[in-house]
Amino acid sequence: MNLEDILTPDNINPELQAANRWEAIDELITNLVNTGKIKAESREQIAAVVKKRESSMSTGIGFGIGIPHASTDLIYEVIGAFGRSKGGVNFEALDNQPVKLVMLFLVPQGQFQKHLHTLANIAKVLHKKEFRQALESAPDAESMMKIIRDHSK
């Protein structure tokens, strides 16, 4: 699975307000609740699983990228939300740089191979400098989605 498979413009927030990784995770999970991707009553459990995973090691992988992720039995398909922070979020990233692009994704429990492939595909495309720059300068969610589609081909 790649970004195009799990995102819609509704799941892209070009104006993250978060100051740190915990707030960014909360904002993106709220997006998933608001767009009907996860049930409101599952919100806290899902947030806890993502934050537990994030506590073990930051998913700030460098180059201004954060990829918080987790597996849960509260969903039935891979889902995700993407956020952009113009000022950058303190993600305790490996390179100690602020994170500007945050891709949260969730995989159903027990789908380990799908989880690894999804993470690898997302990291691979986000490591492309021209892709990151295009996303950082796009005016809105629709434009960001078009960039994602164009780079998925």
Phi, psi and omega per residue, in radians:
M1 nan 2.463 3.079
N2 -2.138 -3.121 -3.075
L3 -0.972 -0.730 -3.107
E4 -1.073 -0.562 -3.119
D5 -1.258 -0.473 -3.020
I6 -1.995 -0.064 -3.133
L7 -2.004 2.598 2.920
T8 -2.228 2.877 3.086
P9 -0.961 -0.537 3.127
D10 -1.144 -0.409 -3.122
N11 -1.726 0.285 3.079
I12 -2.006 2.172 3.103
N13 -1.961 1.800 -3.108
P14 -1.350 -0.025 -3.070
E15 -2.341 1.024 3.088
L16 -1.007 2.396 3.129
Q17 -1.732 -0.142 -3.034
A18 -1.035 2.556 3.054
A19 -1.776 -0.359 -3.122
N20 -2.495 3.058 -3.043
R21 -1.122 -0.589 -3.122
W22 -1.161 -0.751 3.104
E23 -1.168 -0.658 3.114
A24 -1.105 -0.764 3.107
I25 -1.059 -0.805 3.125
D26 -1.051 -0.753 3.134
E27 -1.068 -0.751 -3.101
L28 -1.269 -0.611 3.059
I29 -1.166 -0.682 3.067
T30 -1.032 -0.703 3.074
N31 -1.028 -0.769 -3.127
L32 -1.131 -0.604 3.065
V33 -1.201 -0.841 -3.088
N34 -1.105 -0.484 -3.133
T35 -1.694 0.106 3.059
G36 1.367 0.220 3.135
K37 -1.344 -0.536 3.006
I38 -2.292 2.653 -3.128
K39 -1.301 2.482 -3.126
A40 -0.974 -0.666 -3.114
E41 -1.234 -0.243 3.113
S42 -1.628 -0.129 -3.010
R43 -0.920 -0.933 -3.046
E44 -1.148 -0.695 3.115
Q45 -1.106 -0.766 -3.139
I46 -1.154 -0.752 3.105
A47 -1.042 -0.710 -3.139
A48 -1.109 -0.712 -3.136
V49 -1.156 -0.779 3.137
V50 -1.119 -0.761 -3.113
K51 -1.206 -0.574 3.070
K52 -1.108 -0.788 3.112
R53 -1.084 -0.758 -3.118
E54 -1.162 -0.559 3.129
S55 -1.181 -0.534 -3.111
S56 -1.227 -0.582 3.078
M57 -2.967 2.318 -3.132
S58 -1.042 2.460 3.058
T59 -1.650 0.254 2.979
G60 -1.315 1.770 -2.948
I61 -1.620 0.071 -3.106
G62 1.783 2.983 3.125
F63 1.068 0.392 3.140
G64 1.345 0.423 -3.058
I65 -2.051 2.373 2.982
G66 -2.231 2.357 -3.121
I67 -2.273 1.192 3.085
P68 -1.127 2.429 -3.077
H69 -2.738 2.814 3.104
A70 -2.908 2.901 3.016
S71 -1.880 2.515 3.119
T72 -2.661 2.598 3.081
D73 -1.530 0.173 -3.127
L74 -1.633 0.022 3.078
I75 -2.291 2.880 -3.056
Y76 -2.135 -0.060 3.087
E77 -2.589 2.838 3.100
V78 -1.182 2.269 3.127
I79 -2.328 2.798 3.125
G80 -2.836 2.901 3.052
A81 -2.471 2.525 -3.050
F82 -2.104 2.365 3.116
G83 -2.293 2.589 3.091
R84 -2.135 2.296 3.081
S85 -2.030 1.997 -3.103
K86 -1.138 -0.633 -3.133
G87 -1.518 -0.283 -3.109
G88 1.621 2.584 -3.100
V89 -2.036 2.419 3.041
N90 -1.271 1.904 -3.063
F91 -1.987 0.104 -3.032
E92 0.879 0.803 -3.072
A93 -1.189 2.785 -3.118
L94 -1.000 -0.596 -3.138
D95 -1.694 0.153 3.136
N96 1.050 0.322 3.110
Q97 -1.689 2.653 3.079
P98 -1.118 2.600 -3.140
V99 -1.697 2.240 3.126
K100 -1.828 -0.447 -3.119
L101 -2.111 2.104 -3.101
V102 -2.125 2.099 3.109
M103 -2.013 1.818 3.076
L104 -1.586 2.260 3.008
F105 -2.433 2.676 -3.129
L106 -2.222 2.470 -3.138
V107 -2.167 2.465 3.083
P108 -1.012 2.510 3.127
Q109 -0.913 2.439 3.044
G110 1.524 0.003 3.140
Q111 -1.846 1.074 -3.025
F112 -1.069 -0.779 -3.130
Q113 -1.099 -0.756 3.115
K114 -1.091 -0.672 3.128
H115 -1.071 -0.866 -3.131
L116 -1.108 -0.763 -3.140
H117 -1.121 -0.720 3.139
T118 -1.116 -0.815 3.130
L119 -1.055 -0.776 -3.132
A120 -1.100 -0.764 -3.130
N121 -1.122 -0.733 -3.138
I122 -1.150 -0.807 -3.138
A123 -1.086 -0.700 -3.115
K124 -1.079 -0.844 -3.100
V125 -1.234 -0.641 -3.134
L126 -1.266 -0.288 3.075
H127 -1.349 -0.187 3.120
K128 -1.368 2.024 -3.049
K129 -0.989 -0.783 -3.098
E130 -1.149 -0.564 3.089
F131 -1.157 -0.850 3.126
R132 -1.051 -0.777 -3.128
Q133 -1.098 -0.703 3.117
A134 -1.107 -0.757 3.121
L135 -1.132 -0.693 -3.111
E136 -1.182 -0.487 -3.099
S137 -1.784 -0.053 3.136
A138 -1.125 2.480 -3.062
P139 -1.293 -0.453 -3.040
D140 -2.782 3.106 -3.091
A141 -1.074 -0.702 3.126
E142 -1.056 -0.782 3.127
S143 -1.128 -0.687 3.116
M144 -1.112 -0.712 3.123
M145 -1.120 -0.679 3.106
K146 -1.102 -0.733 3.091
I147 -1.052 -0.767 3.132
I148 -1.078 -0.804 3.119
R149 -1.066 -0.789 -3.118
D150 -1.085 -0.595 -3.114
H151 -1.522 -0.128 3.135
S152 -1.498 -0.206 -3.057
K153 -1.392 nan nan
